[in-house]
Amino acid sequence: MNLTDSMQADMVQDAMLDVAVVGATGVVGQQFIVALQQHPWFRISSLAASEKSAGKTYEDALKDPDTKALRWFCCESIPDSVLGMTMQDVSTLDLSGVDIVFTALDSDHAKRLEPTYARIRPVVSAASAFRYESDVPILVPGVNLDHARLIQTQRKNRQWNGFITPIPNCTTTGLVISLKPILEDFGIESVAMTSMQAVSGAGRSPGVLSLDVTDNVIPFIPGEEEKVQTETVKILGSETHDRICSADFKVSCTCTRVDVLEGHTEAVFVSTRKSCDPDTVADSMRRFGRERRLDLPSAPREFLVVKGDPFRPQPRLDRDAHGGMAVTVGRIRQDPAREHGVKYVLVSHNTKLGAAKGAVLVAEYLLKSGYVKRRSNT
């Protein structure tokens, strides 16, 4: 590397923002670490987890206390750059050298801890704790980024220098991206959806053990249906007068767990306000997928991919479309049970678009739009 190249590299490093990953030893925290590796704008400067991990290196915090095996659950290898980092306690996290906090906490801990971070720093959260607050936007790139204006209201209401922006439930993400062009072009009267969700969406929790889910469908995911029904109309609503008016239609869903590792499949039934047919809906979705491109590092070339093959989409074939950041739709057809309506099948990647990588994309937008700024050195 010559002197000019070295100077340019230093300038790039100086321009990068320092981020903390909170809940770094859990499944979603690990996904954040993978999503942030070699990111052109963000670098991981702090890792935090429970008190029992504090003071250990990240590598030691991941080790099973009995077997010493590394409890790393991502398909990607553990980045060498984080193995030796010293873990902090989530309750006493030092934010003095941090520009953005990414949180992968469970809802109860998020409810308590995220406001302490948001008093001074922007928080992009994978937790559900604040999704339903009136001054908190649930942001989905390409769908409702105009809701980010609510951040200013949140700061004023809560007297925070930072803010909290949660991403939606992973099942909601694929649904709202597929519904957005239908809502814009034809209007929506009602939505019914049945999900067939990957086991990775449950983390390492009961109900997805091999003997439970193999050769089986688990017909109940606690709290999932209520989350999807509430979040969908909030995300597809309109931001006006410092609040979000929910979209004027009902959502009904049944959420199930199936024996698939990654990628949520959803069968969607939509009643529209205007007459439509499968071809016009497919054209609307294709146009939306092409036109909602964002000039951001984690953004896909198309948010929505439409397949004509009646055997697509399938999670094994389509979950990784555009790096796992696109929703794939197929089997668009007329719904004979509805006067105006269509039905279709979608697949979205629950641990990429629906989790950490989707949250990183939100942070990229917030930085580019000026909602996130480099911390003051004073």
C-alpha positions as CSV (number, residue, x, y, z in Angstrom):
1,M,0.0,0.0,0.0
2,N,1.5,3.4,-1.0
3,L,1.2,6.6,1.1
4,T,-1.9,7.8,-0.8
5,D,-3.7,4.5,-0.4
6,S,-2.8,4.5,3.3
7,M,-4.1,8.0,3.8
8,Q,-7.3,7.1,2.0
9,A,-7.8,4.0,4.2
10,D,-7.3,6.2,7.3
11,M,-9.8,8.7,6.1
12,V,-12.4,5.9,5.5
13,Q,-11.7,4.5,9.0
14,D,-12.1,8.0,10.5
15,A,-15.4,8.5,8.7
16,M,-16.9,5.3,10.0
17,L,-19.3,5.3,12.9
18,D,-18.7,3.1,16.0
19,V,-21.5,0.8,17.0
20,A,-22.4,-1.4,20.0
21,V,-24.1,-4.7,19.7
22,V,-26.1,-5.4,22.9
23,G,-27.2,-9.0,23.5
24,A,-24.2,-10.1,21.4
25,T,-24.0,-13.7,22.6
26,G,-27.5,-14.6,21.6
27,V,-28.7,-15.8,18.2
28,V,-29.9,-12.3,17.0
29,G,-26.8,-10.6,18.4
30,Q,-24.6,-13.0,16.4
31,Q,-26.6,-12.2,13.3
32,F,-25.8,-8.5,14.0
33,I,-22.1,-9.3,14.2
34,V,-22.3,-11.1,10.8
35,A,-24.3,-8.3,9.2
36,L,-21.8,-5.6,10.4
37,Q,-18.6,-7.4,9.3
38,Q,-16.7,-5.3,6.7
39,H,-19.5,-2.8,6.7
40,P,-18.4,0.4,4.8
41,W,-20.0,2.8,7.3
42,F,-20.2,1.0,10.6
43,R,-17.6,-0.8,12.8
44,I,-18.2,-2.8,15.9
45,S,-16.5,-1.1,18.9
46,S,-18.5,-2.5,21.8
47,L,-20.1,-5.8,22.7
48,A,-22.4,-6.3,25.6
49,A,-24.4,-9.2,27.2
50,S,-25.4,-10.4,30.6
51,E,-23.4,-9.8,33.8
52,K,-22.0,-13.3,33.6
53,S,-20.3,-12.5,30.3
54,A,-18.9,-9.1,31.4
55,G,-15.1,-9.0,31.5
56,K,-14.7,-12.1,29.3
57,T,-13.5,-12.0,25.8
58,Y,-16.3,-12.6,23.3
59,E,-14.8,-16.0,22.5
60,D,-14.9,-17.1,26.1
61,A,-18.4,-15.7,26.6
62,L,-19.6,-18.0,23.8
63,K,-18.0,-21.1,25.3
64,D,-20.2,-23.7,27.0
65,P,-19.0,-23.8,30.6
66,D,-18.9,-27.6,30.6
67,T,-17.8,-28.7,27.1
68,K,-16.0,-25.5,26.1
69,A,-17.7,-25.7,22.7
70,L,-18.5,-22.4,21.1
71,R,-22.2,-21.7,21.0
72,W,-22.1,-19.9,17.7
73,F,-25.3,-20.5,15.7
74,C,-24.8,-18.6,12.4
75,C,-23.8,-20.4,9.2
76,E,-21.0,-17.9,8.7
77,S,-17.8,-18.2,10.7
78,I,-17.1,-16.1,13.7
79,P,-15.3,-13.0,12.6
80,D,-11.7,-12.9,14.0
81,S,-12.1,-9.2,14.7
82,V,-14.5,-9.8,17.5
83,L,-13.1,-12.9,19.2
84,G,-10.8,-11.0,21.5
85,M,-13.1,-8.1,22.3
86,T,-13.9,-7.6,26.0
87,M,-17.6,-8.0,26.8
88,Q,-19.5,-5.3,28.8
89,D,-22.5,-5.7,31.1
90,V,-25.7,-4.5,29.3
91,S,-26.7,-2.7,32.5
92,T,-23.5,-0.6,32.6
93,L,-22.7,-0.2,29.0
94,D,-20.3,2.7,28.3
95,L,-21.6,4.6,25.3
96,S,-19.0,7.4,25.3
97,G,-17.3,5.9,22.3
98,V,-20.5,4.7,20.5
99,D,-22.5,6.4,17.7
100,I,-25.3,3.8,17.3
101,V,-26.6,1.0,19.6
102,F,-28.0,-2.2,18.0
103,T,-30.0,-4.2,20.5
104,A,-30.8,-7.9,20.4
105,L,-32.4,-8.1,23.8
106,D,-35.5,-10.0,24.9
107,S,-38.6,-7.7,25.3
108,D,-38.4,-7.5,29.1
109,H,-34.8,-6.4,29.2
110,A,-35.3,-4.1,26.2
111,K,-38.2,-2.3,28.0
112,R,-35.8,-1.5,30.8
113,L,-32.5,-0.9,29.1
114,E,-33.3,0.7,25.7
115,P,-34.5,4.0,27.2
116,T,-31.2,4.3,29.2
117,Y,-29.3,4.0,25.9
118,A,-31.8,6.2,23.9
119,R,-31.3,9.1,26.3
120,I,-28.0,9.8,24.7
121,R,-27.7,7.6,21.5
122,P,-29.8,6.3,18.6
123,V,-31.0,2.7,19.3
124,V,-32.0,0.4,16.5
125,S,-33.8,-2.6,18.1
126,A,-34.8,-6.1,17.1
127,A,-37.1,-6.3,20.2
128,S,-40.8,-5.8,20.3
129,A,-40.8,-3.7,23.6
130,F,-41.5,-0.3,22.0
131,R,-43.1,-1.2,18.7
132,Y,-46.6,-0.3,19.8
133,E,-45.8,3.1,21.4
134,S,-47.5,6.0,19.6
135,D,-44.3,8.0,19.1
136,V,-42.2,5.1,17.9
137,P,-42.0,4.3,14.2
138,I,-41.5,0.7,13.0
139,L,-39.4,1.2,9.9
140,V,-39.3,-1.0,6.9
141,P,-37.0,0.3,4.1
142,G,-38.9,0.8,0.8
143,V,-42.3,0.8,2.6
144,N,-42.6,3.5,5.2
145,L,-39.4,5.4,5.7
146,D,-41.4,8.7,5.9
147,H,-42.5,7.5,9.3
148,A,-38.9,8.4,10.5
149,R,-40.2,11.9,11.0
150,L,-41.8,10.6,14.2
151,I,-38.3,10.4,15.7
152,Q,-38.4,14.2,16.3
153,T,-41.7,13.8,18.2
154,Q,-40.2,10.9,20.2
155,R,-37.2,13.0,21.2
156,K,-39.3,15.9,22.2
157,N,-41.8,13.8,24.2
158,R,-39.2,11.8,26.1
159,Q,-36.5,14.5,26.3
160,W,-33.9,12.1,24.7
161,N,-30.9,13.0,22.6
162,G,-31.2,9.7,21.0
163,F,-34.2,7.6,20.0
164,I,-35.6,4.0,19.6
165,T,-36.5,2.6,16.2
166,P,-37.5,-1.1,16.3
167,I,-37.8,-3.3,13.3
168,P,-41.0,-5.3,12.9
169,N,-41.6,-9.0,13.7
170,C,-39.8,-11.0,11.0
171,T,-43.1,-12.4,9.8
172,T,-44.6,-8.9,9.4
173,T,-41.6,-7.7,7.3
174,G,-42.3,-10.0,4.3
175,L,-46.0,-9.4,4.5
176,V,-45.9,-5.5,4.4
177,I,-43.4,-5.4,1.6
178,S,-45.7,-7.6,-0.5
179,L,-48.8,-5.6,0.5
180,K,-47.4,-2.1,-0.1
181,P,-47.8,-2.0,-4.0
182,I,-51.3,-3.5,-3.7
183,L,-52.3,-0.9,-1.2
184,E,-50.9,1.9,-3.3
185,D,-52.4,0.8,-6.6
186,F,-55.7,-1.0,-5.7
187,G,-56.4,-0.2,-2.0
188,I,-57.0,-2.9,0.6
189,E,-60.2,-4.0,2.3
190,S,-58.8,-6.9,4.3
191,V,-55.9,-9.4,4.6
192,A,-55.8,-13.0,5.7
193,M,-52.5,-14.8,6.0
194,T,-51.2,-18.2,7.1
195,S,-47.5,-18.4,7.8
196,M,-45.2,-21.5,7.7
197,Q,-42.3,-20.2,9.7
198,A,-38.7,-21.4,9.9
199,V,-37.4,-22.9,13.2
200,S,-34.6,-20.3,13.3
201,G,-37.2,-17.7,14.1
202,A,-37.7,-19.2,17.5
203,G,-34.0,-18.9,18.5
204,R,-33.0,-21.7,20.9
205,S,-36.3,-22.1,22.7
206,P,-38.8,-24.8,23.5
207,G,-41.2,-26.0,20.7
208,V,-38.6,-26.3,18.0
209,L,-36.6,-29.3,19.3
210,S,-36.1,-32.1,16.7
211,L,-38.7,-34.4,18.3
212,D,-41.2,-31.5,18.3
213,V,-41.0,-30.2,14.8
214,T,-39.7,-33.0,12.7
215,D,-42.5,-34.7,10.7
216,N,-44.8,-32.1,12.2
217,V,-46.4,-28.6,12.1
218,I,-46.6,-26.6,15.3
219,P,-49.9,-24.7,15.0
220,F,-49.3,-22.0,17.6
221,I,-46.5,-19.4,18.2
222,P,-47.3,-17.4,21.3
223,G,-48.0,-13.7,20.6
224,E,-47.0,-14.0,16.9
225,E,-50.4,-13.5,15.4
226,E,-51.2,-10.4,17.5
227,K,-47.8,-8.9,16.6
228,V,-48.3,-9.3,12.8
229,Q,-51.9,-8.0,12.9
230,T,-51.0,-4.9,14.9
231,E,-47.7,-4.1,13.2
232,T,-49.0,-4.5,9.6
233,V,-51.6,-1.7,9.9
234,K,-49.2,0.6,11.8
235,I,-46.5,0.2,9.2
236,L,-48.9,0.7,6.3
237,G,-50.6,3.6,7.9
238,S,-49.8,7.3,7.4
239,E,-47.7,9.7,9.6
240,T,-49.5,12.9,10.2
241,H,-49.7,15.5,13.0
242,D,-46.9,13.8,15.0
243,R,-48.7,10.4,15.1
244,I,-49.3,7.4,12.9
245,C,-52.9,6.7,11.7
246,S,-53.2,2.9,11.2
247,A,-54.2,1.7,7.8
248,D,-58.0,1.3,7.4
249,F,-58.2,-2.5,7.0
250,K,-58.2,-5.6,9.1
251,V,-55.6,-8.3,9.2
252,S,-56.3,-11.9,10.3
253,C,-53.5,-14.5,10.4
254,T,-52.6,-18.0,11.6
255,C,-48.9,-18.4,12.4
256,T,-47.3,-21.9,12.4
257,R,-43.9,-23.4,12.8
258,V,-42.6,-25.9,10.2
259,D,-39.5,-28.0,9.7
260,V,-37.5,-25.4,7.7
261,L,-34.3,-24.0,8.9
262,E,-34.5,-20.4,7.5
263,G,-37.0,-18.5,5.4
264,H,-40.6,-17.8,6.3
265,T,-43.3,-18.8,3.8
266,E,-46.7,-17.1,3.9
267,A,-50.0,-17.7,2.0
268,V,-51.7,-14.3,1.6
269,F,-55.3,-13.5,0.7
270,V,-56.1,-9.9,-0.1
271,S,-59.5,-8.2,-0.7
272,T,-58.9,-5.0,-2.7
273,R,-61.0,-1.9,-3.0
274,K,-60.5,-1.6,-6.8
275,S,-60.9,-4.4,-9.3
276,C,-57.6,-6.2,-10.1
277,D,-56.4,-9.3,-11.7
278,P,-53.3,-11.5,-11.2
279,D,-51.4,-9.9,-14.1
280,T,-51.9,-6.3,-13.0
281,V,-51.0,-7.2,-9.4
282,A,-47.8,-8.9,-10.6
283,D,-46.9,-5.9,-12.7
284,S,-47.5,-3.6,-9.7
285,M,-45.2,-5.8,-7.6
286,R,-42.5,-5.9,-10.2
287,R,-42.6,-2.1,-10.7
288,F,-42.5,-1.6,-6.9
289,G,-39.5,-4.0,-6.6
290,R,-37.6,-2.0,-9.3
291,E,-38.5,1.5,-8.3
292,R,-38.0,1.3,-4.5
293,R,-34.3,0.8,-4.8
294,L,-32.2,2.5,-2.1
295,D,-28.7,3.6,-2.5
296,L,-27.5,2.0,0.7
297,P,-24.9,-0.7,1.3
298,S,-27.3,-3.4,2.6
299,A,-30.2,-2.6,0.2
300,P,-31.1,-5.2,-2.5
301,R,-31.4,-4.4,-6.2
302,E,-35.1,-5.3,-5.8
303,F,-37.1,-5.4,-2.6
304,L,-39.8,-7.6,-4.3
305,V,-39.1,-10.4,-6.8
306,V,-42.0,-11.9,-8.7
307,K,-41.8,-15.5,-10.0
308,G,-44.0,-17.0,-12.7
309,D,-43.1,-20.6,-12.0
310,P,-46.1,-22.1,-10.1
311,F,-43.6,-24.1,-7.9
312,R,-42.0,-20.9,-6.6
313,P,-41.2,-19.4,-4.2
314,Q,-39.6,-22.1,-2.0
315,P,-37.6,-21.2,1.1
316,R,-34.6,-23.4,0.1
317,L,-34.5,-21.8,-3.4
318,D,-35.6,-18.2,-2.7
319,R,-34.7,-17.1,0.8
320,D,-31.3,-15.8,-0.3
321,A,-32.6,-13.6,-3.1
322,H,-30.4,-10.5,-3.3
323,G,-28.4,-11.5,-0.3
324,G,-31.5,-12.5,1.8
325,M,-32.8,-8.9,1.5
326,A,-35.6,-9.4,-1.0
327,V,-39.1,-10.8,-0.7
328,T,-40.0,-13.4,-3.4
329,V,-43.7,-13.7,-4.4
330,G,-45.3,-16.3,-6.7
331,R,-48.6,-18.1,-7.4
332,I,-50.4,-14.8,-7.8
333,R,-53.9,-15.8,-8.7
334,Q,-57.6,-14.7,-8.5
335,D,-59.3,-15.4,-5.2
336,P,-62.8,-16.8,-6.0
337,A,-64.0,-16.3,-2.5
338,R,-63.7,-12.5,-2.8
339,E,-65.3,-10.0,-5.3
340,H,-62.1,-8.1,-5.6
341,G,-59.1,-10.1,-4.5
342,V,-56.0,-12.0,-5.1
343,K,-54.0,-14.6,-3.3
344,Y,-50.3,-15.4,-3.5
345,V,-47.4,-17.1,-1.7
346,L,-44.3,-15.3,-0.4
347,V,-40.9,-16.2,1.0
348,S,-38.6,-13.9,3.0
349,H,-35.4,-14.5,5.0
350,N,-36.3,-14.2,8.6
351,T,-32.8,-13.9,10.0
352,K,-31.5,-11.5,7.4
353,L,-34.2,-9.1,6.0
354,G,-36.4,-9.9,9.0
355,A,-33.7,-9.5,11.7
356,A,-30.2,-8.0,12.0
357,K,-29.4,-7.2,8.4
358,G,-32.8,-5.5,8.1
359,A,-32.0,-3.4,11.2
360,V,-28.6,-2.5,9.8
361,L,-30.3,-1.3,6.6
362,V,-32.6,0.9,8.7
363,A,-29.6,2.4,10.5
364,E,-28.0,3.1,7.1
365,Y,-31.1,5.1,6.0
366,L,-31.2,7.0,9.3
367,L,-27.6,8.0,8.9
368,K,-28.0,9.0,5.3
369,S,-31.1,11.0,6.2
370,G,-29.5,12.9,9.1
371,Y,-31.3,11.3,11.9
372,V,-28.1,9.7,13.1
373,K,-25.0,11.8,13.4
374,R,-21.5,11.2,14.6
375,R,-21.2,11.7,18.4
376,S,-19.7,15.0,19.6
377,N,-16.2,14.7,21.0
378,T,-17.0,17.3,23.7
